[in-house]
Amino acid sequence: MSLPKLEPLDARMPPWTAKHLQERHCPLCEATNAPALLRPDGLPLAYCSACALWYLVATPSEKALGEYYREGYWISTRPSSLNQDRANEMRQNAARFAPQDIRLQRLNVIARSLVGKRLLDVGCGLGYFMLQAQSLGAHVAGQDPAPEAVRFAQTCLHLNVCEDMLENCQDHLGSFDVVVMSDVIEHPLRPLNLLHRSLNMLKPGGLLLLWTPNGGAAGADPAVARDWVGFRVDLEHMQYFSPAAIIRLSNQCNLAVEHLETLGFPDFAGIEQRPASSRRGRQGILTWRRRLAVSVMQIRTIANLRTTAGNLYQALAMAALSSEKRATLDVRSGDYHLFSIMRKKT
Ligand SMILES: [Zn+2]
């Protein structure tokens, strides 16, 4: 029986084909699950009910993905200019808007201030989040596999960034009070390996921040999940964590969940400029945006959940910053993102 194939929304199609794929088990529990859907790139998705996790059951090789992250992925997301003017602008914006970043707000509360704390940004890209954390008093370091991004962060922003696999950065970078993995954990073939390497660099009692697309929004039923926008954009993603999967992960990794919430919409800035693959695809975005406008923020509260007063206004401001068009959307709407802060047990 052939699987239903989802329509693409994202003009950026990764370079792999359905040939030369390798089989993959659930990246959290190693169970074998039958594929239920085909993504627009032809890669099959399965749901592990034990882990509440959607994941790809056939993937490009680790080597092919490594090459992609060093070259192709970076080129597809690279800004048009990378010079000192851009660096100066980034630094100014980071200092101005850091207090409005919802991730930093939560960290500030749970860590009881970031002043003097050592913070590592795994997959730091150009280093914007590092600049924001630095402006709030954190001592920051980063890691990224894209050579050009690292050179820019080192040379133009004077940031301490390691261009290597994370396990090779530990001697150089040391240990940290806070490790941030923002839009990272959905990328690797072996997310637990990356997580363990990150946790090796986190001090006992330190905080791990995860920000990732919320696979929980897809639900467990393929007939419903096929409508979730997350399976049709950003096709580099290898797995989609749900809130329940995060809780399972925390138990597996000796972490205590301090904060867990779902919020917001995907960063579609510019997706309108990407060629839509079909009429239906474009219609899909419009319908989805309308749905966002009327949906409400969903916060899942568990033990030790802490919130900060006034964060809604600041979250709104954060959304408004990204693009003028998005200023009309409310970050409280939707549940595209999953955001968790966990503490390494002592
Ligand atoms: Zn599993």
Residues whose N, C-alpha, C, O or C-beta is under 5 A from the ligand:
A	BS01	ZN	C26 L28 C29 E30 A31 C48 A50 C51
